[in-house]
Amino acid sequence: MRIAVTGGNGKLGSEVVRGLGAAGHEVFVLDTVGVRSDTFLRIDLTDYGSVVDAFTSVNDKYDSLDAVVHLAAVPAGGLVPDSATFHNNMNATFNVFQAARRAGIKTIVYASSETLLGIPFEIDPPYLPVDEEYPSRPESMYSVTKALEEELATKLVRWDPELSISGLRFSNVLNETDYVNQPTWDTDPKLRRWNLWGYIDTRDGALAVLKALEARIPGFETYVIANADTVMTRPSSELAAAEFPNVDLKHELVGTETLLSIDKARRLLGFEPKHSWRNA
């Protein structure tokens, strides 16, 4: 496929670009920063006209696209004022979704967020491990925007039964250089309680994108994307009992299994993480 990746020079994006290229796809990066090349286009995604133009054709780079991977965003709350987070992320995502439709692109994979599960879990989750089956629980303006993006996707696919939009609710994105912090996290469960001790290795995040593109399931689906384990050495059952004593377990927890359920991604996408901080 010929694929545009917004935010393709970011932490996760660069690994996604590498992974898609290794799988044989032709990849073009759309980002605000980057080195001039035949596969890079500098673009402001909040400018709808530019996005439509970029998705339709770009001179000698390409004359059409088969799919879009949308990763570009203000990546978390608190980095800029809430209004700036909302206006940037919401406008960019609307522009990407709508421009893709105008260009006849039927496959979109984009970065949703684990924050919709209720992070930072100051209110207990309904059960553990958490999954996609209960209504989203945004607790920040960043997360509210992600909830609205999912609602937008839901409406767009209703208008077009051939459209496939996959919202990947990525956990905390980490790469091998981040794992030096693991000994500190391991000293106190409360340090990473905020996201149930979860993470996603950039390489496995890229794998999830590839799997979603290849599956191309019509309609809109959300998937929790996390690694199969936690960032802790102590068993997940002990973590749950200590920090969430009043929360029911959906099943008996085994070893250090993730408390961010990836069962749906496994079942529908064939996603299976291959990396862990334990092997770094």
C-alpha positions as CSV (number, residue, x, y, z in Angstrom):
1,M,0.0,0.0,0.0
2,R,0.9,3.7,-0.4
3,I,0.5,5.1,3.1
4,A,0.7,8.6,4.6
5,V,1.8,8.7,8.3
6,T,1.1,12.0,10.1
7,G,3.5,12.6,12.9
8,G,5.8,10.1,11.2
9,N,9.0,11.7,12.7
10,G,7.7,11.4,16.3
11,K,8.6,8.8,18.9
12,L,6.1,6.2,17.9
13,G,5.7,7.5,14.3
14,S,9.3,6.9,13.3
15,E,9.0,3.3,14.4
16,V,5.7,3.0,12.5
17,V,7.3,4.3,9.4
18,R,10.2,1.9,9.7
19,G,7.9,-1.1,10.4
20,L,5.6,-0.3,7.5
21,G,8.5,0.1,5.1
22,A,10.0,-3.2,6.3
23,A,6.7,-4.9,5.5
24,G,6.9,-3.7,1.9
25,H,4.7,-0.6,2.0
26,E,5.5,2.7,0.4
27,V,5.4,5.3,3.2
28,F,5.2,9.1,3.2
29,V,5.7,11.2,6.3
30,L,3.5,14.2,6.9
31,D,4.8,16.2,9.9
32,T,5.7,19.7,11.0
33,V,9.4,18.8,11.4
34,G,11.8,16.7,9.4
35,V,14.6,16.6,6.9
36,R,13.8,17.3,3.2
37,S,13.4,14.1,1.2
38,D,11.3,12.4,-1.4
39,T,9.2,10.8,1.3
40,F,8.7,13.8,3.6
41,L,6.1,16.6,3.4
42,R,6.0,19.5,5.9
43,I,2.4,20.3,6.7
44,D,0.1,22.1,9.1
45,L,-2.7,19.5,9.8
46,T,-4.9,22.2,11.2
47,D,-5.1,23.7,7.7
48,Y,-7.9,21.7,6.0
49,G,-7.0,22.8,2.5
50,S,-3.4,21.6,2.9
51,V,-4.5,18.2,4.1
52,V,-7.0,17.7,1.3
53,D,-4.2,18.7,-1.2
54,A,-1.7,16.4,0.4
55,F,-4.1,13.4,0.4
56,T,-5.0,13.9,-3.2
57,S,-1.5,14.1,-4.7
58,V,1.9,15.8,-4.2
59,N,3.7,16.6,-7.4
60,D,6.2,13.9,-8.1
61,K,5.9,12.1,-4.8
62,Y,2.6,10.3,-5.4
63,D,-0.7,10.7,-7.2
64,S,-2.9,8.9,-4.7
65,L,-2.9,7.1,-1.3
66,D,-4.3,3.8,-0.1
67,A,-4.3,4.5,3.6
68,V,-3.6,7.0,6.3
69,V,-2.0,6.5,9.7
70,H,-2.8,9.5,11.9
71,L,-0.4,9.9,14.9
72,A,0.3,13.7,14.9
73,A,-1.1,15.5,18.0
74,V,-0.2,17.3,21.1
75,P,0.6,14.0,22.8
76,A,-0.6,14.6,26.3
77,G,-2.4,17.1,28.6
78,G,-0.5,19.8,30.4
79,L,2.0,20.5,27.6
80,V,0.1,23.5,26.3
81,P,-3.1,25.2,27.6
82,D,-6.2,23.0,27.4
83,S,-7.7,25.2,24.7
84,A,-4.6,24.7,22.5
85,T,-4.7,21.0,23.0
86,F,-8.4,20.8,22.0
87,H,-8.2,23.1,19.0
88,N,-5.0,21.5,17.6
89,N,-6.0,17.8,18.1
90,M,-9.6,18.1,17.2
91,N,-9.0,20.2,14.1
92,A,-6.2,18.0,12.9
93,T,-8.2,14.8,13.4
94,F,-11.3,16.2,11.7
95,N,-9.2,17.4,8.8
96,V,-7.5,14.0,8.4
97,F,-10.7,12.1,8.5
98,Q,-12.6,14.4,6.2
99,A,-9.8,14.9,3.8
100,A,-9.3,11.1,3.6
101,R,-13.0,10.7,2.7
102,R,-12.8,13.4,0.0
103,A,-9.7,11.7,-1.5
104,G,-11.5,8.3,-1.6
105,I,-9.2,6.8,1.1
106,K,-11.1,4.0,2.8
107,T,-8.5,2.9,5.4
108,I,-7.6,5.0,8.4
109,V,-5.7,3.9,11.5
110,Y,-5.2,6.6,14.2
111,A,-3.9,7.1,17.7
112,S,-6.6,7.1,20.3
113,S,-5.6,6.8,23.9
114,E,-5.6,4.7,27.0
115,T,-6.7,7.8,28.9
116,L,-10.3,7.0,27.8
117,L,-10.2,4.1,30.2
118,G,-10.3,6.4,33.2
119,I,-6.7,7.5,33.7
120,P,-5.4,8.4,36.2
121,F,-7.9,6.1,38.0
122,E,-8.6,8.3,40.9
123,I,-12.0,6.7,40.5
124,D,-11.8,2.9,40.5
125,P,-12.2,1.2,37.1
126,P,-15.4,-1.0,36.8
127,Y,-13.3,-4.1,36.7
128,L,-9.8,-5.4,36.0
129,P,-8.3,-5.9,33.5
130,V,-9.9,-2.9,31.8
131,D,-11.0,-3.2,28.2
132,E,-13.0,-1.4,25.5
133,E,-16.4,-2.7,26.6
134,Y,-17.4,0.1,29.1
135,P,-18.2,3.7,28.2
136,S,-15.1,6.0,27.9
137,R,-14.2,7.9,31.1
138,P,-12.2,11.0,30.0
139,E,-10.7,12.8,33.0
140,S,-8.8,15.6,31.1
141,M,-9.3,17.9,28.2
142,Y,-6.8,15.9,26.2
143,S,-8.9,12.8,26.9
144,V,-12.2,14.6,26.1
145,T,-10.8,15.4,22.7
146,K,-9.9,11.7,22.2
147,A,-13.5,10.8,23.1
148,L,-14.9,13.3,20.6
149,E,-12.5,11.9,17.9
150,E,-14.0,8.4,18.5
151,E,-17.5,9.8,18.3
152,L,-16.6,11.5,15.0
153,A,-15.3,8.2,13.6
154,T,-18.4,6.4,14.7
155,K,-20.6,8.8,12.7
156,L,-18.4,8.9,9.6
157,V,-18.4,5.1,9.1
158,R,-22.2,5.1,9.4
159,W,-22.3,7.2,6.3
160,D,-19.9,5.0,4.4
161,P,-20.0,1.2,5.0
162,E,-16.7,0.7,3.1
163,L,-14.8,3.0,5.4
164,S,-12.5,1.4,7.9
165,I,-11.3,3.4,10.9
166,S,-9.3,1.8,13.7
167,G,-8.8,3.8,16.9
168,L,-5.7,2.4,18.7
169,R,-5.9,3.2,22.4
170,F,-2.1,3.2,22.9
171,S,-0.7,2.8,26.4
172,N,2.3,4.8,27.6
173,V,4.7,4.7,24.7
174,L,8.2,3.6,25.7
175,N,11.3,2.6,23.8
176,E,14.5,0.9,24.9
177,T,16.1,4.1,26.3
178,D,13.1,4.6,28.6
179,Y,13.6,1.2,30.3
180,V,16.4,2.6,32.4
181,N,13.6,4.1,34.6
182,Q,12.1,0.7,35.4
183,P,14.1,0.1,38.7
184,T,12.6,3.4,40.0
185,W,9.1,2.5,39.0
186,D,9.5,-0.9,40.7
187,T,10.3,0.6,44.1
188,D,6.7,1.9,44.6
189,P,3.6,0.7,42.9
190,K,2.0,4.1,43.3
191,L,4.4,5.6,40.8
192,R,2.7,3.9,37.9
193,R,-0.7,3.2,39.4
194,W,-2.1,6.0,37.2
195,N,-2.2,3.8,34.1
196,L,-2.3,0.4,35.8
197,W,1.4,-0.1,35.3
198,G,1.0,-0.5,31.5
199,Y,3.1,0.5,28.5
200,I,3.6,-0.2,24.8
201,D,7.0,-0.7,23.3
202,T,7.3,1.5,20.1
203,R,8.1,-1.6,18.1
204,D,4.9,-3.4,19.2
205,G,2.9,-0.1,18.7
206,A,4.2,-0.2,15.1
207,L,3.1,-3.8,14.8
208,A,-0.4,-2.9,16.0
209,V,-0.6,-0.3,13.3
210,L,0.5,-2.8,10.6
211,K,-2.0,-5.3,11.8
212,A,-4.9,-2.8,11.8
213,L,-4.0,-1.7,8.3
214,E,-3.8,-5.3,7.0
215,A,-7.1,-6.3,8.7
216,R,-9.0,-3.3,7.4
217,I,-12.2,-4.2,9.2
218,P,-15.1,-2.1,7.8
219,G,-16.6,0.3,10.4
220,F,-15.1,1.8,13.5
221,E,-13.4,-0.3,16.2
222,T,-11.3,0.7,19.2
223,Y,-8.5,-1.4,20.5
224,V,-6.5,-1.2,23.7
225,I,-2.8,-1.5,22.6
226,A,-0.4,-2.4,25.4
227,N,2.3,-4.9,26.0
228,A,1.5,-8.3,27.4
229,D,3.1,-7.5,30.8
230,T,3.4,-4.6,33.2
231,V,6.4,-2.5,34.0
232,M,6.6,-4.2,37.5
233,T,8.3,-7.3,38.7
234,R,5.7,-8.1,41.4
235,P,2.6,-10.1,40.3
236,S,-0.3,-8.3,38.9
237,S,-2.6,-9.9,41.4
238,E,-0.7,-8.3,44.2
239,L,-0.8,-4.9,42.5
240,A,-4.5,-5.1,42.0
241,A,-5.2,-6.3,45.6
242,A,-3.0,-3.5,47.1
243,E,-4.2,-0.5,45.0
244,F,-7.7,-1.6,43.9
245,P,-9.0,-3.8,46.6
246,N,-12.7,-3.1,45.9
247,V,-12.5,-3.8,42.1
248,D,-13.7,-7.1,40.7
249,L,-11.4,-9.2,38.6
250,K,-12.7,-10.5,35.2
251,H,-10.4,-13.5,35.5
252,E,-7.6,-14.8,37.7
253,L,-4.5,-12.8,37.1
254,V,-1.5,-14.8,36.0
255,G,2.1,-13.6,36.7
256,T,2.8,-10.1,35.5
257,E,0.1,-10.0,32.8
258,T,-1.2,-6.6,31.7
259,L,-4.1,-5.0,33.4
260,L,-4.9,-3.2,30.1
261,S,-6.6,-6.1,28.3
262,I,-5.4,-6.6,24.7
263,D,-7.8,-9.6,24.1
264,K,-9.8,-7.7,21.5
265,A,-6.7,-6.7,19.5
266,R,-5.5,-10.3,19.7
267,R,-8.8,-11.7,18.5
268,L,-9.6,-9.3,15.7
269,L,-6.2,-8.1,14.5
270,G,-4.0,-11.0,15.4
271,F,-1.9,-8.6,17.5
272,E,0.7,-10.2,19.8
273,P,3.4,-8.1,21.4
274,K,6.9,-9.4,20.8
275,H,9.0,-7.1,23.0
276,S,9.3,-6.4,26.8
277,W,11.4,-4.3,29.0
278,R,12.5,-7.5,30.6
279,N,14.5,-8.4,27.5
280,A,15.9,-4.9,26.9
